């Protein structure tokens, strides 16, 4: 294991990682500045910090933990470069703004979003040491918007269920042009996902309701496989055991009113939960559509699976007038990004 020399002593690499992160965590500006001065072999823009999955430089770590004061200090006083921080994140498959949306740092987002917008809007950019409300740097904006990223920043926020981040981004671009990576309804070129369809796949009712009521997200689009929201949710309900899928299905059908007749035979074939299937049959009845799952399976040469009564012990027979407000959401948020643990 490598060691770092200083004028006073040798510092173990792991110990140095812990020490520097603690100084940034606790906003020990003078201590951090002195440490860097005594260790000139450490370059402020280099990646000498690390987590389980990310390599970071000090500016990137300050952004990662959402410390606005230390971010400003490292940029202005220690002359770190945002472009080099961005490059480091890009090489690991993320944008800097992705990290904020995954981590859910609203305060840092409020400061940094104008900075990031200045990079992607392809305006004439000049690097300056002033760091009050916005930062500007001379760079090539196109490299900050790589369409090969799996998710957009706002989609990351939805997957992580950071409602404050989602709301701030939506309100920030209200009544102004929205770059596609911050567009709640943008559908990616690979799978055709938007935030609404992602919420259907996740089966998180609180997210679905928030996107519909507060963000006016479009649940009526189809992905690249021509699957609508109901079909996506139906397929996902077979993979994850969650009572939220029943409530999400009910919400799609009765509140958002996604067309239940679209590919109804495929949806019936996909659904393997009795209560979800029963709910879906009820939505088809007004259209005089009465499919038979077993018959469809035989016609399509599909092995007949036993249909489960329910995935959980949660009751399905709730009062029709209170089914939305009575749902408990405490355990409904997926923890997809625990891999970012430091």
Backbone torsions as a table, in degrees:
resi	resn	phi	psi	omega
1	UNK	NA	138.4	-175.7
2	UNK	-76.0	160.1	176.8
3	UNK	-127.3	156.1	179.5
4	UNK	-113.2	127.7	-178.9
5	UNK	-83.8	145.6	168.5
6	UNK	-138.0	174.8	-180.0
7	UNK	-68.5	-20.4	-174.3
8	UNK	-102.7	-38.8	-174.8
9	UNK	-166.2	168.6	175.6
10	UNK	-85.4	137.2	-178.4
11	UNK	-117.8	120.9	176.4
12	UNK	-60.6	144.3	-176.5
13	UNK	-59.1	-44.9	179.2
14	UNK	-65.3	-41.6	179.0
15	UNK	-63.7	-39.7	178.7
16	UNK	-63.0	-41.3	178.3
17	UNK	-58.7	-46.2	180.0
18	UNK	-66.2	-43.2	-177.3
19	UNK	-63.2	-48.2	-178.0
20	UNK	-66.1	-42.0	179.6
21	UNK	-63.9	-35.8	178.3
22	UNK	-65.6	-41.3	179.1
23	UNK	-62.9	-40.1	178.3
24	UNK	-71.9	-41.8	177.6
25	UNK	-55.2	-42.8	-173.5
26	UNK	-97.1	10.5	177.8
27	UNK	55.2	41.9	177.5
28	UNK	-85.2	75.8	-172.4
29	UNK	-61.8	-51.0	-176.9
30	UNK	-65.4	-40.1	178.3
31	UNK	-63.4	-41.8	-179.6
32	UNK	-66.7	-42.4	179.1
33	UNK	-62.3	-42.2	179.4
34	UNK	-65.7	-39.9	178.6
35	UNK	-61.9	-44.0	178.9
36	UNK	-66.2	-35.8	179.2
37	UNK	-65.9	-38.3	-178.1
38	UNK	-80.8	-9.6	179.3
39	UNK	-125.8	70.7	-174.2
40	UNK	-64.6	-16.6	177.7
41	UNK	-71.5	-16.7	175.7
42	UNK	-86.5	117.2	178.5
43	UNK	-94.9	134.8	-170.7
44	UNK	-60.0	-27.8	-177.9
45	UNK	-93.6	-2.6	-177.0
46	UNK	-86.2	157.1	-176.3
47	UNK	-87.9	87.3	177.6
48	UNK	-117.2	11.7	171.4
49	UNK	-112.5	154.2	-177.1
50	UNK	-153.0	153.3	171.9
51	UNK	-123.2	-164.3	178.7
52	UNK	-65.6	-29.1	-173.6
53	UNK	-131.5	-11.3	-174.6
54	UNK	-123.6	144.6	168.6
55	UNK	-103.1	134.4	-171.1
56	UNK	-134.8	148.8	164.5
57	UNK	-98.9	171.6	-175.6
58	UNK	-57.3	-40.0	179.2
59	UNK	-64.5	-42.2	178.4
60	UNK	-64.7	-36.3	178.6
61	UNK	-68.3	-40.0	177.4
62	UNK	-60.4	-40.5	176.8
63	UNK	-67.9	-41.0	-178.4
64	UNK	-58.5	-40.6	-178.3
65	UNK	-94.4	-2.5	174.8
66	UNK	78.2	28.6	179.3
67	UNK	-92.3	93.8	-176.3
68	UNK	-62.2	-42.4	-177.3
69	UNK	-62.7	-43.6	179.6
70	UNK	-71.9	-32.4	176.2
71	UNK	-61.2	-47.6	179.4
72	UNK	-63.0	-41.9	-177.8
73	UNK	-65.8	-45.6	-179.1
74	UNK	-64.6	-35.1	179.2
75	UNK	-72.3	-47.4	-173.3
76	UNK	-82.4	-50.6	-173.3
77	UNK	-82.0	-35.2	-177.8
78	UNK	-102.1	0.6	172.0
79	UNK	58.5	42.5	173.1
80	UNK	-74.9	161.4	-176.5
81	UNK	-116.2	126.7	179.1
82	UNK	-64.4	-37.6	-178.3
83	UNK	-60.7	-38.7	179.7
84	UNK	-72.4	-35.3	173.3
85	UNK	-61.9	-42.9	-179.6
86	UNK	-64.1	-42.4	177.8
87	UNK	-57.8	-42.1	-178.5
88	UNK	-64.1	-42.8	176.3
89	UNK	-66.1	-42.8	-178.7
90	UNK	-58.3	-40.7	-179.8
91	UNK	-64.0	-20.6	-179.4
92	UNK	-102.3	9.3	173.8
93	UNK	91.5	15.7	-179.0
94	UNK	-133.5	157.6	165.6
95	UNK	-95.9	160.1	176.3
96	UNK	-61.7	-37.4	-179.0
97	UNK	-70.0	-27.4	173.2
98	UNK	-60.1	-44.8	-177.1
99	UNK	-59.3	-43.7	179.4
100	UNK	-63.5	-39.5	-179.1
101	UNK	-71.6	-33.8	177.0
102	UNK	-70.2	-41.8	-177.2
103	UNK	-79.2	-24.2	176.7
104	UNK	81.3	30.2	-178.0
105	UNK	-87.1	92.5	-175.4
106	UNK	-68.1	-43.4	-178.4
107	UNK	-61.8	-43.5	178.5
108	UNK	-66.7	-37.0	179.0
109	UNK	-63.0	-40.8	-179.9
110	UNK	-61.5	-36.3	177.5
111	UNK	-76.8	-42.9	-167.6
112	UNK	-88.5	-23.6	-177.1
113	UNK	-58.3	-45.6	176.1
114	UNK	-59.7	-32.8	177.0
115	UNK	-63.2	-48.3	-177.2
116	UNK	-67.3	-38.6	177.7
117	UNK	-60.7	-38.3	-179.8
118	UNK	-63.6	-25.0	179.8
119	UNK	-81.2	-37.5	-172.7
120	UNK	-92.6	-10.4	-179.4
121	UNK	-85.7	-1.1	177.1
122	UNK	57.2	45.2	174.4
123	UNK	-90.6	162.5	172.6
124	UNK	-61.6	123.2	-173.3
125	UNK	-118.8	136.0	178.5
126	UNK	-128.6	128.6	179.8
127	UNK	-72.2	135.5	179.2
128	UNK	-137.2	153.5	179.5
129	UNK	-86.7	-7.5	178.6
130	UNK	-74.1	135.8	-172.5
131	UNK	-141.2	54.7	-178.3
132	UNK	-86.6	-72.4	-179.8
133	UNK	-110.6	-29.2	-178.9
134	UNK	-139.2	160.7	176.2
135	UNK	-127.1	149.0	177.8
136	UNK	-132.6	140.8	176.6
137	UNK	-143.2	147.5	-178.9
138	UNK	-80.8	119.6	-176.1
139	UNK	-167.2	177.9	177.1
140	UNK	-95.4	106.3	-173.9
141	UNK	-60.6	-29.6	-173.4
142	UNK	-61.1	-28.3	-176.9
143	UNK	-76.4	-9.8	178.4
144	UNK	-89.8	-6.6	-179.9
145	UNK	-125.6	82.5	-178.8
146	UNK	-96.1	113.8	-174.8
147	UNK	-71.5	-3.2	178.8
148	UNK	-84.4	-4.8	175.8
149	UNK	-64.0	143.1	-176.2
150	UNK	-66.7	-40.0	-178.6
151	UNK	-129.8	154.5	171.4
152	UNK	-82.7	164.7	179.0
153	UNK	-56.1	-43.9	-177.9
154	UNK	-70.3	-27.8	173.3
155	UNK	-69.5	-37.1	173.9
156	UNK	-59.5	-42.5	179.8
157	UNK	-62.7	-37.6	178.4
158	UNK	-67.8	-44.7	-179.9
159	UNK	-60.8	-37.3	179.6
160	UNK	-86.0	-3.3	179.2
161	UNK	56.6	44.8	175.0
162	UNK	-95.4	89.5	-173.0
163	UNK	-67.3	-33.4	177.7
164	UNK	-63.6	-39.3	177.8
165	UNK	-66.2	-47.0	179.8
166	UNK	-58.6	-48.0	-177.3
167	UNK	-63.3	-42.1	-179.3
168	UNK	-63.7	-43.0	-179.8
169	UNK	-64.1	-44.7	180.0
170	UNK	-61.2	-44.7	-178.5
171	UNK	-70.8	-33.5	-179.6
172	UNK	-61.5	-38.0	-176.8
173	UNK	-98.5	10.9	178.7
174	UNK	-64.2	129.7	179.1
175	UNK	63.5	26.6	174.8
176	UNK	-145.8	158.7	179.1
177	UNK	-57.6	135.3	-177.0
178	UNK	-110.8	118.6	173.5
179	UNK	-58.1	145.8	-171.8
180	UNK	-59.1	-30.4	-177.6
181	UNK	-71.8	-10.9	177.1
182	UNK	-113.1	7.9	-177.8
183	UNK	-85.1	120.2	-177.4
184	UNK	-61.7	-25.7	-176.7
185	UNK	-104.9	5.5	178.9
186	UNK	-64.0	134.0	176.4
187	UNK	-107.8	125.5	-176.7
188	UNK	-67.7	160.7	-175.2
189	UNK	-81.4	-10.4	-177.2
190	UNK	-91.3	-56.2	-177.6
191	UNK	-111.7	-12.8	-178.3
192	UNK	76.1	27.3	179.8
193	UNK	-82.1	141.8	164.1
194	UNK	-122.9	-179.5	-176.2
195	UNK	-61.4	-37.9	-179.4
196	UNK	-63.6	-46.6	-179.7
197	UNK	-67.0	-32.7	176.3
198	UNK	-63.4	-40.3	179.1
199	UNK	-64.5	-33.0	176.8
200	UNK	-67.4	-40.9	179.9
201	UNK	-67.2	-39.0	179.1
202	UNK	-72.5	-30.4	-178.1
203	UNK	68.6	37.3	178.4
204	UNK	-105.1	105.7	-173.4
205	UNK	-62.2	-41.8	-178.7
206	UNK	-59.1	-39.8	178.0
207	UNK	-67.0	-46.2	179.7
208	UNK	-58.7	-46.9	-178.5
209	UNK	-64.3	-41.7	179.7
210	UNK	-63.6	-45.0	-179.1
211	UNK	-63.9	-38.0	-178.9
212	UNK	-73.1	-46.5	-171.2
213	UNK	-84.4	-34.4	-174.2
214	UNK	-105.1	-22.3	-175.7
215	UNK	-116.2	-5.7	-179.1
216	UNK	53.7	40.5	-179.4
217	UNK	-66.5	149.2	-176.3
218	UNK	-91.2	108.5	178.5
219	UNK	-95.2	3.7	-173.6
220	UNK	-101.0	5.1	179.1
221	UNK	-85.2	171.7	177.8
222	UNK	-124.7	151.3	179.8
223	UNK	-84.1	-171.9	-176.2
224	UNK	-66.7	-19.1	177.3
225	UNK	-94.1	12.1	-177.4
226	UNK	59.8	34.9	176.3
227	UNK	-98.5	133.4	176.8
228	UNK	-91.4	-178.2	-175.1
229	UNK	-60.3	-38.9	-178.3
230	UNK	-66.3	-43.3	-179.1
231	UNK	-67.1	-40.3	178.3
232	UNK	-62.6	-46.2	179.1
233	UNK	-64.2	-40.0	-179.4
234	UNK	-61.0	-45.0	179.7
235	UNK	-66.0	-41.3	-178.8
236	UNK	-67.0	-30.8	-177.5
237	UNK	-65.7	-17.5	178.3
238	UNK	-82.2	-15.2	-173.9
239	UNK	-100.6	-30.2	-176.2
240	UNK	-125.2	128.7	179.8
241	UNK	-84.1	105.6	-178.3
242	UNK	-151.5	131.6	176.3
243	UNK	-64.7	-25.1	-179.1
244	UNK	-58.3	-28.1	-178.4
245	UNK	-63.2	-35.7	177.3
246	UNK	-64.4	-46.7	-179.5
247	UNK	-66.2	-38.1	177.3
248	UNK	-63.4	-42.8	178.3
249	UNK	-61.7	-44.8	179.6
250	UNK	-61.6	-40.5	-179.7
251	UNK	-67.6	-41.7	177.7
252	UNK	-61.2	-42.3	-175.3
253	UNK	-78.2	-41.6	-170.3
254	UNK	-99.0	-28.3	-177.2
255	UNK	-104.7	-55.3	179.5
256	UNK	-75.6	-28.3	176.8
257	UNK	62.0	51.1	170.7
258	UNK	-68.6	139.8	-175.7
259	UNK	-58.9	114.3	-178.2
260	UNK	-77.8	-15.1	-175.0
261	UNK	-83.6	-13.4	-178.0
262	UNK	-68.7	121.1	179.6
263	UNK	48.5	44.2	-174.2
264	UNK	-64.3	-32.8	179.6
265	UNK	-66.5	-40.8	178.6
266	UNK	-64.8	-39.6	178.6
267	UNK	-63.7	-42.9	178.4
268	UNK	-62.2	-40.2	178.6
269	UNK	-65.7	-36.0	-177.1
270	UNK	-74.3	-40.1	-175.3
271	UNK	-65.7	127.2	177.7
272	UNK	-121.8	10.5	177.5
273	UNK	-108.0	124.2	-173.0
274	UNK	-59.4	-44.8	-176.6
275	UNK	-68.3	-37.7	175.7
276	UNK	-66.3	-40.8	179.2
277	UNK	-65.3	-41.3	178.2
278	UNK	-61.8	-43.0	178.1
279	UNK	-62.6	-40.6	-179.3
280	UNK	-69.9	-41.1	175.7
281	UNK	-57.0	-40.7	-179.5
282	UNK	-62.2	-37.6	179.8
283	UNK	-71.1	-28.1	-179.8
284	UNK	-81.1	-24.3	-174.2
285	UNK	-55.0	-43.7	179.1
286	UNK	-60.6	-18.2	179.4
287	UNK	-96.0	9.3	-177.8
288	UNK	56.7	37.8	176.3
289	UNK	-111.8	119.4	-176.3
290	UNK	-131.9	74.9	-177.5
291	UNK	-73.3	155.7	177.2
292	UNK	-117.0	115.0	-174.1
293	UNK	-61.1	-47.3	-177.9
294	UNK	-62.5	-39.6	178.8
295	UNK	-66.1	-41.3	178.2
296	UNK	-64.3	-38.3	178.6
297	UNK	-64.9	-40.4	177.9
298	UNK	-66.5	-41.3	-180.0
299	UNK	-63.5	-33.5	-177.8
300	UNK	-98.5	11.2	177.5
301	UNK	55.6	43.1	178.8
302	UNK	-104.5	133.8	177.8
303	UNK	-63.6	130.3	-176.6
304	UNK	-74.6	119.2	177.6
305	UNK	-92.9	150.7	174.9
306	UNK	-72.0	131.8	-177.6
307	UNK	-87.5	125.0	-177.9
308	UNK	-76.7	145.1	178.8
309	UNK	-67.5	-44.7	176.5
310	UNK	-165.4	162.3	-179.3
311	UNK	-88.9	-24.4	-175.3
312	UNK	-132.6	177.7	178.8
313	UNK	-85.1	-0.5	179.7
314	UNK	-64.1	140.0	178.4
315	UNK	-74.3	143.1	178.4
316	UNK	-100.9	-12.6	-173.3
317	UNK	-92.8	58.7	179.8
318	UNK	-84.0	161.8	177.0
319	UNK	-58.5	128.6	-176.6
320	UNK	-60.9	-25.7	-177.4
321	UNK	-87.2	-7.9	-175.4
322	UNK	-129.3	13.4	-172.2
323	UNK	-66.7	-28.2	-179.8
324	UNK	-79.8	-49.5	-173.2
325	UNK	-71.3	-19.3	-174.8
326	UNK	-88.2	-3.7	-176.1
327	UNK	-72.3	138.4	175.7
328	UNK	-93.9	132.8	-174.7
329	UNK	-112.8	-0.1	-171.1
330	UNK	-54.8	-36.4	-175.1
331	UNK	-107.6	18.6	-173.6
332	UNK	-95.1	-9.4	-177.5
333	UNK	-85.0	120.6	-179.5
334	UNK	-71.5	147.0	179.5
335	UNK	-107.4	70.8	-175.1
336	UNK	-75.2	-21.5	-169.3
337	UNK	-116.5	31.4	172.1
338	UNK	-65.4	-15.3	176.9
339	UNK	-63.6	-14.9	177.5
340	UNK	-85.5	7.1	179.0
341	UNK	-56.7	135.0	-179.5
342	UNK	-83.9	NA	NA
